[in-house]
Amino acid sequence: MELKYDESKPTEYQIVVKLEKPRHLTCSDSYLIGNTESSHFEEFFFRGTHTLKFKATGKDAIDNLKSFGVETFMFCEDLKDELLSVITSIKAFAGGLGMNGKIPLFGPKVPEYQEKANVEFMKWAVNYDLVERETQKVEIDESLVMSGDYFAVMRLDGLDQIIMYGTGSHSGHSVVALRMDGELYITESQDAWYWPTHRIQRTPFKQWLQHAENCDFHVVHMPLSEEKRAQFNEEKAIEWFYQVEGLPYGYHNFLYGFLDTAEDNWPMLVPKDLVPVAFSIIEKIDKNLTDTFFSAALNKHLGVEGYNISQIAEEGSKRGLNISDVMAIVEQDGWNYTGEYHDGASMVCSSFVVGLWKAAGLFANDVNAVEWGPKDVYQVDFFNKDIQRPEACVNADPNFPFCQLLGKYRMSFPGFSSIPEYAHMNDKCGSIAPDLIRPEGC
């Protein structure tokens, strides 16, 4: 296969594709060609030389072409394999979609086919080999749980696995304990359709555990170290929680907590320049969706308002930045997002945990909570690694340094509590797939 770009005029270009030696009679090659202003999908079924001609019309398209040219993405599979991939993806995501359904698809439980698909995906995607436990529920006295203690959560529902695939994490959801008015609560940023309540919230500990069991959560309790428990200012944490309680889940900066660099945070099979092109296609169909997940944060990164993706790309080029550079600009605590469904700070689950820790005084240095993903949370050196675990925890998982309360599979956390805190931790940390190892000094 050969691919050539020819520009006859500043506003016109052509892509020449030369195809030879098909693997079999029914194979085809699929391409997405475009930039943040325009895009074109083409599938070739026959060998030979194919020429695609394009013309940029309108100032935005011409400026975009001059600044960035076009990107060409080749898909790995033929049509048959793509259909099989779609079916496999449906298995991974379709199930456990509601709280009260009486059939697997719409109940809170994860169906067996969905569980199996996600276990296989974890093994393939991040080499996370999940092993079944004999004891799948462990009860502990809630007096052992203190304010600030972290709970790492995984659900085999496809969504957690996408988070884990993108970040290299061994968990997908993050929650934190907080004692308020004499009662122990789990506090979290939550927006799952199977969960009874949404937004930043608190749930009594025992009630939360019941919900977690109903939804097939895997739950691991990670107590703070004695030093960090002594530093934890419960009053300040409660005060901060009341300020953010009820805010929506942080979709605005969902991507940007782990996209710290322009080049070195992308998971396997996701080219760095594909995401802005894909969102530019979605923008033409649903601009509100694109603003929520992609564009609103990039406006913040550039200090502008109301720009669409093409305008963001153009503004970035004026500053010597491509759109991947703009995506990598550090997200800042204190940025407030406004819109039909949001007015205030934007925090995903892990950012909420770090925000509460920050308010409680656990950090000696300045950090941006919105730049922390689940892996960042369990790797910071805040936890008790020599804890005397209850007998039930030891019997269930003899070699664990923490206590897994729920889950069919034993969870593991490479790098657990191993990275000392430092200023602006996780603001600019690359991690190249598939190993996703933090570079030295990060």
C-alpha positions as CSV (number, residue, x, y, z in Angstrom):
1,M,0.0,0.0,0.0
2,E,1.3,3.5,-0.9
3,L,-0.3,6.8,0.0
4,K,0.6,10.2,-1.4
5,Y,-0.6,13.7,-0.8
6,D,-0.6,16.2,-3.7
7,E,-1.5,19.9,-3.3
8,S,-2.3,21.5,-6.6
9,K,-3.5,24.8,-5.1
10,P,-3.7,26.2,-1.6
11,T,-7.4,25.3,-1.6
12,E,-7.2,22.0,-3.5
13,Y,-5.5,18.7,-2.9
14,Q,-5.7,15.0,-3.7
15,I,-4.9,11.7,-2.0
16,V,-3.5,9.0,-4.2
17,V,-3.8,5.5,-2.8
18,K,-2.0,2.6,-4.4
19,L,-3.2,-0.9,-3.3
20,E,-1.6,-4.2,-4.1
21,K,-1.5,-7.8,-2.9
22,P,-4.8,-8.3,-1.2
23,R,-4.8,-10.8,1.6
24,H,-7.9,-12.5,0.2
25,L,-10.6,-12.0,-2.4
26,T,-13.1,-10.2,-0.1
27,C,-10.7,-7.9,1.8
28,S,-11.0,-4.1,1.7
29,D,-9.1,-1.1,3.0
30,S,-10.9,1.6,5.0
31,Y,-9.7,5.2,5.5
32,L,-10.7,8.3,7.3
33,I,-9.3,11.4,5.6
34,G,-9.7,15.0,7.0
35,N,-9.0,17.5,9.7
36,T,-11.0,19.4,12.3
37,E,-12.9,21.3,9.6
38,S,-13.9,18.6,7.1
39,S,-13.6,14.8,6.8
40,H,-14.3,12.0,4.4
41,F,-14.6,8.2,4.8
42,E,-13.6,5.9,2.0
43,E,-13.5,2.1,1.6
44,F,-11.5,0.5,-1.3
45,F,-12.5,-3.0,-2.5
46,F,-10.2,-3.3,-5.5
47,R,-6.4,-3.2,-6.1
48,G,-4.8,-0.5,-8.2
49,T,-4.4,3.3,-8.0
50,H,-7.3,5.3,-6.5
51,T,-7.3,9.1,-6.6
52,L,-9.5,11.2,-4.2
53,K,-9.8,14.9,-5.0
54,F,-10.8,17.5,-2.4
55,K,-11.4,21.2,-2.4
56,A,-11.5,23.5,0.6
57,T,-14.4,25.9,0.5
58,G,-14.8,28.8,3.0
59,K,-12.3,30.7,5.0
60,D,-12.2,28.3,8.0
61,A,-11.6,25.3,5.7
62,I,-8.9,27.1,3.8
63,D,-7.1,28.3,6.9
64,N,-7.3,24.9,8.5
65,L,-5.8,23.2,5.4
66,K,-3.0,25.8,5.3
67,S,-2.2,25.3,9.0
68,F,-2.6,21.6,9.5
69,G,-3.0,19.9,6.1
70,V,-5.0,16.6,6.4
71,E,-4.7,13.5,8.5
72,T,-5.2,10.0,7.0
73,F,-6.2,7.1,9.3
74,M,-6.3,3.5,8.1
75,F,-8.6,1.1,9.9
76,C,-7.1,-2.3,10.8
77,E,-10.0,-4.6,9.9
78,D,-12.1,-5.3,6.9
79,L,-15.9,-5.0,7.0
80,K,-16.5,-8.5,8.3
81,D,-14.0,-8.1,11.2
82,E,-15.4,-4.6,12.0
83,L,-18.9,-6.2,12.4
84,L,-17.4,-8.8,14.7
85,S,-15.7,-6.1,16.7
86,V,-19.0,-4.2,17.0
87,I,-20.7,-7.4,18.3
88,T,-17.9,-7.9,20.9
89,S,-18.2,-4.3,22.0
90,I,-21.9,-4.6,22.5
91,K,-21.3,-7.6,24.7
92,A,-18.9,-5.6,26.8
93,F,-21.3,-2.6,27.3
94,A,-24.8,-3.9,27.0
95,G,-25.9,-5.2,30.4
96,G,-26.6,-4.0,33.9
97,L,-28.2,-0.8,32.6
98,G,-30.7,-0.1,35.4
99,M,-31.6,-0.4,39.0
100,N,-34.9,-2.3,39.0
101,G,-35.0,-4.4,35.7
102,K,-36.0,-8.0,35.9
103,I,-33.9,-9.1,32.9
104,P,-30.1,-9.0,32.8
105,L,-29.9,-6.1,30.3
106,F,-31.9,-3.7,32.5
107,G,-31.1,-4.9,36.0
108,P,-28.1,-3.7,38.2
109,K,-26.3,-7.0,37.9
110,V,-23.6,-7.5,35.3
111,P,-24.6,-10.4,33.0
112,E,-22.2,-13.3,32.6
113,Y,-21.6,-12.6,28.9
114,Q,-20.7,-8.9,29.8
115,E,-18.4,-10.0,32.6
116,K,-16.6,-12.5,30.4
117,A,-16.1,-10.0,27.5
118,N,-14.6,-7.4,29.9
119,V,-12.3,-9.9,31.7
120,E,-11.0,-10.9,28.2
121,F,-10.6,-7.3,27.2
122,M,-8.6,-6.5,30.4
123,K,-6.2,-9.4,29.7
124,W,-5.7,-8.2,26.1
125,A,-5.6,-4.4,26.6
126,V,-3.6,-3.9,29.7
127,N,-2.3,-7.4,30.6
128,Y,-4.6,-7.4,33.7
129,D,-5.2,-11.1,34.4
130,L,-8.2,-11.3,36.7
131,V,-8.3,-14.3,39.0
132,E,-11.5,-15.5,40.8
133,R,-11.6,-15.4,44.6
134,E,-13.1,-18.1,46.7
135,T,-14.6,-15.5,49.2
136,Q,-16.3,-12.8,47.3
137,K,-17.7,-10.7,50.2
138,V,-15.9,-9.6,53.3
139,E,-17.6,-7.7,56.2
140,I,-15.6,-5.4,58.4
141,D,-16.6,-3.2,61.4
142,E,-17.2,0.3,60.1
143,S,-15.2,1.6,63.0
144,L,-12.1,0.5,61.1
145,V,-12.9,3.1,58.3
146,M,-11.8,6.6,59.0
147,S,-12.4,9.9,57.2
148,G,-10.1,10.2,54.1
149,D,-9.8,6.4,53.6
150,Y,-9.9,5.5,49.9
151,F,-12.0,2.9,48.2
152,A,-10.9,1.7,44.7
153,V,-13.8,0.3,42.7
154,M,-14.1,-1.8,39.5
155,R,-17.3,-2.9,37.7
156,L,-17.0,-5.2,34.6
157,D,-19.4,-3.0,32.6
158,G,-17.2,-1.8,29.7
159,L,-17.2,1.8,31.0
160,D,-14.7,1.2,33.8
161,Q,-12.6,-0.9,31.4
162,I,-12.4,2.1,28.9
163,I,-11.1,4.2,31.8
164,M,-8.6,1.5,32.8
165,Y,-7.5,1.1,29.1
166,G,-7.0,4.8,28.7
167,T,-5.2,5.4,31.9
168,G,-3.5,2.1,32.6
169,S,-5.3,1.9,35.9
170,H,-6.4,-1.3,37.7
171,S,-9.6,0.4,38.9
172,G,-12.3,2.5,37.2
173,H,-14.1,4.4,40.0
174,S,-12.9,6.2,43.1
175,V,-14.7,7.1,46.4
176,V,-13.6,8.4,49.8
177,A,-15.0,8.0,53.3
178,L,-16.0,10.9,55.4
179,R,-17.6,11.0,58.9
180,M,-20.2,13.7,59.2
181,D,-22.5,14.3,62.2
182,G,-21.4,11.1,63.8
183,E,-22.2,8.9,60.8
184,L,-19.8,7.3,58.3
185,Y,-20.5,8.2,54.6
186,I,-19.1,7.3,51.3
187,T,-18.7,10.5,49.2
188,E,-18.2,10.4,45.5
189,S,-18.7,12.0,42.1
190,Q,-21.1,9.6,40.4
191,D,-23.3,9.5,37.3
192,A,-23.9,5.9,36.4
193,W,-27.3,5.0,35.2
194,Y,-27.5,1.9,37.4
195,W,-26.8,4.0,40.6
196,P,-29.8,5.3,42.4
197,T,-28.5,8.9,42.7
198,H,-26.3,11.1,40.5
199,R,-23.9,14.1,40.9
200,I,-21.5,14.7,43.8
201,Q,-23.1,13.0,46.8
202,R,-22.9,11.2,50.1
203,T,-24.4,7.8,51.0
204,P,-24.3,6.1,54.5
205,F,-21.5,3.5,54.4
206,K,-23.7,0.4,54.9
207,Q,-26.2,1.6,52.4
208,W,-23.5,2.3,49.9
209,L,-22.0,-1.2,50.3
210,Q,-25.5,-2.7,49.7
211,H,-25.8,-0.6,46.5
212,A,-22.3,-1.7,45.5
213,E,-23.1,-5.3,46.0
214,N,-26.3,-5.0,44.0
215,C,-24.3,-3.5,41.1
216,D,-21.5,-6.1,41.1
217,F,-18.8,-3.7,42.3
218,H,-15.4,-4.9,43.2
219,V,-14.4,-2.8,46.2
220,V,-11.0,-2.4,47.9
221,H,-10.5,-0.4,51.1
222,M,-7.2,1.4,51.3
223,P,-6.7,3.1,54.7
224,L,-4.6,6.2,55.0
225,S,-1.3,5.9,56.8
226,E,-1.2,7.0,60.4
227,E,0.7,10.1,59.4
228,K,-2.0,11.1,56.8
229,R,-4.9,10.3,59.1
230,A,-3.3,12.6,61.7
231,Q,-3.0,15.4,59.1
232,F,-6.6,14.9,57.8
233,N,-8.7,18.0,58.8
234,E,-12.2,16.5,58.9
235,E,-13.8,19.9,59.6
236,K,-12.2,21.4,56.5
237,A,-13.1,18.4,54.4
238,I,-16.8,18.6,55.4
239,E,-16.8,22.3,54.7
240,W,-15.5,21.7,51.2
241,F,-17.9,18.8,50.6
242,Y,-20.9,21.0,51.3
243,Q,-19.5,23.6,48.7
244,V,-19.4,21.0,45.9
245,E,-22.3,18.6,46.9
246,G,-24.8,18.4,44.1
247,L,-22.5,19.4,41.3
248,P,-22.7,17.3,38.1
249,Y,-20.1,14.7,37.2
250,G,-17.1,16.2,35.6
251,Y,-17.5,15.3,31.9
252,H,-15.9,18.5,30.8
253,N,-12.4,17.5,31.8
254,F,-12.9,13.7,31.7
255,L,-10.3,13.3,28.9
256,Y,-7.8,15.8,30.2
257,G,-7.0,14.3,33.6
258,F,-4.8,11.7,31.9
259,L,-3.9,13.5,28.6
260,D,-0.9,15.3,30.2
261,T,1.3,15.4,27.1
262,A,0.7,15.8,23.4
263,E,2.4,12.5,22.5
264,D,2.8,10.1,25.4
265,N,-0.6,9.4,27.0
266,W,-2.5,7.7,24.2
267,P,-3.6,4.1,24.6
268,M,-2.8,1.5,21.9
269,L,-4.8,1.7,18.7
270,V,-5.8,5.4,19.3
271,P,-3.7,7.8,17.1
272,K,-3.3,11.1,18.9
273,D,-4.7,13.1,16.0
274,L,-7.8,11.0,15.6
275,V,-9.7,12.3,18.6
276,P,-10.1,15.9,17.4
277,V,-11.1,14.8,13.9
278,A,-13.6,12.4,15.4
279,F,-15.1,15.1,17.7
280,S,-15.3,17.5,14.7
281,I,-17.5,14.9,13.0
282,I,-19.7,14.6,16.1
283,E,-19.8,18.4,16.5
284,K,-21.8,18.6,13.2
285,I,-24.4,16.3,14.7
286,D,-24.5,17.2,18.4
287,K,-22.6,20.4,19.3
288,N,-23.7,20.2,23.0
289,L,-22.2,16.7,23.4
290,T,-19.0,17.9,21.8
291,D,-18.8,21.0,24.0
292,T,-19.4,18.9,27.1
293,F,-16.7,16.2,26.4
294,F,-14.2,18.1,24.4
295,S,-14.5,21.8,23.4
296,A,-15.4,23.5,26.7
297,A,-12.2,22.5,28.4
298,L,-10.1,23.5,25.4
299,N,-11.7,27.0,25.5
300,K,-10.5,27.1,29.1
301,H,-7.0,25.9,28.1
302,L,-6.7,28.8,25.6
303,G,-8.5,31.4,27.7
304,V,-11.3,31.9,25.2
305,E,-15.1,31.4,25.1
306,G,-17.5,29.8,22.7
307,Y,-14.9,28.6,20.1
308,N,-15.8,25.5,18.1
309,I,-13.1,22.8,17.3
310,S,-12.0,24.5,14.1
311,Q,-11.7,27.8,15.8
312,I,-9.8,26.2,18.7
313,A,-7.3,24.7,16.2
314,E,-6.9,28.0,14.4
315,E,-6.3,29.9,17.7
316,G,-3.8,27.3,18.8
317,S,-1.9,27.6,15.5
318,K,-1.5,31.3,16.1
319,R,0.3,30.4,19.3
320,G,2.4,27.7,17.7
321,L,0.3,24.9,19.1
322,N,-1.5,22.1,17.4
323,I,-4.7,20.8,18.9
324,S,-2.9,18.0,20.7
325,D,-0.7,20.6,22.4
326,V,-3.9,22.5,23.4
327,M,-5.4,19.3,24.9
328,A,-2.2,18.8,27.0
329,I,-2.4,22.2,28.6
330,V,-2.7,21.7,32.4
331,E,-6.3,21.7,33.6
332,Q,-6.6,23.9,36.7
333,D,-8.5,23.5,40.0
334,G,-10.8,26.5,40.3
335,W,-12.0,26.6,36.7
336,N,-15.8,26.7,36.6
337,Y,-17.9,25.4,33.7
338,T,-21.3,26.8,32.9
339,G,-24.0,25.5,30.7
340,E,-27.5,24.1,30.7
341,Y,-26.7,21.3,33.1
342,H,-23.5,22.5,34.8
343,D,-22.5,25.6,36.8
344,G,-19.3,25.2,38.8
345,A,-16.2,23.0,39.1
346,S,-15.9,19.9,37.0
347,M,-14.6,16.8,38.8
348,V,-14.5,13.1,37.8
349,C,-14.5,10.6,40.6
350,S,-10.7,10.5,41.2
351,S,-10.5,14.3,41.0
352,F,-13.2,14.6,43.7
353,V,-11.2,12.3,46.0
354,V,-8.0,14.4,45.6
355,G,-10.0,17.6,45.9
356,L,-11.4,16.4,49.3
357,W,-7.9,15.4,50.4
358,K,-6.5,18.7,49.3
359,A,-9.2,20.6,51.3
360,A,-8.4,18.4,54.3
361,G,-4.7,19.4,54.2
362,L,-3.0,16.2,53.1
363,F,-0.8,17.9,50.5
364,A,2.3,19.8,51.4
365,N,2.6,21.0,47.8
366,D,0.3,22.6,45.3
367,V,-1.5,20.0,43.1
368,N,-4.3,20.1,40.6
369,A,-6.9,17.6,41.6
370,V,-8.5,17.7,38.2
371,E,-5.3,16.2,36.7
372,W,-5.5,13.0,38.8
373,G,-6.9,9.7,37.5
374,P,-7.6,6.5,39.5
375,K,-4.1,5.1,39.1
376,D,-2.6,8.4,40.3
377,V,-4.7,8.1,43.5
378,Y,-3.7,4.6,44.5
379,Q,0.0,5.2,43.6
380,V,0.5,8.3,45.8
381,D,2.3,7.4,49.0
382,F,-0.6,8.1,51.4
383,F,-1.6,4.7,52.5
384,N,-0.9,2.2,55.3
385,K,1.2,-0.5,53.7
386,D,1.7,-2.4,57.0
387,I,-1.8,-2.5,58.2
388,Q,-3.0,-5.2,60.6
389,R,-6.0,-6.5,58.6
390,P,-9.1,-8.1,60.1
391,E,-9.0,-11.9,60.1
392,A,-11.8,-12.0,57.5
393,C,-9.7,-10.0,55.0
394,V,-6.6,-12.2,55.6
395,N,-8.7,-15.4,55.1
396,A,-10.2,-14.0,51.8
397,D,-6.9,-12.6,50.3
398,P,-3.9,-13.8,52.3
399,N,-1.2,-11.8,50.5
400,F,-3.0,-8.5,50.1
401,P,-1.7,-5.2,51.8
402,F,-5.3,-4.0,51.9
403,C,-8.8,-5.4,52.3
404,Q,-11.1,-6.3,49.3
405,L,-14.7,-6.1,50.6
406,L,-16.5,-7.1,47.4
407,G,-15.9,-8.7,44.1
408,K,-15.7,-12.0,42.2
409,Y,-12.1,-11.3,41.0
410,R,-9.1,-10.4,43.1
411,M,-7.9,-6.9,42.2
412,S,-4.3,-5.8,42.1
413,F,-2.6,-2.3,42.1
414,P,0.9,-2.1,40.7
415,G,2.8,0.8,42.2
416,F,0.4,0.9,45.2
417,S,1.4,3.8,47.6
418,S,4.8,4.1,46.1
419,I,5.2,7.7,44.7
420,P,6.0,10.5,47.2
421,E,3.9,13.6,46.8
422,Y,5.5,16.5,45.0
423,A,4.5,19.9,43.6
424,H,2.2,19.8,40.5
425,M,2.2,16.0,40.7
426,N,0.5,14.4,37.6
427,D,0.3,17.7,35.7
428,K,2.7,16.6,33.0
429,C,3.2,12.8,33.2
430,G,3.6,10.8,30.1
431,S,2.9,7.0,30.1
432,I,3.4,5.2,26.8
433,A,1.2,2.2,26.1
434,P,1.2,-0.8,26.5
435,D,3.3,-0.7,29.7
436,L,2.1,2.8,30.7
437,I,5.1,3.2,33.0
438,R,5.7,6.7,34.4
439,P,9.0,8.2,33.2
440,E,11.8,8.9,35.6
441,G,11.1,12.0,37.8
442,C,7.4,11.9,37.3
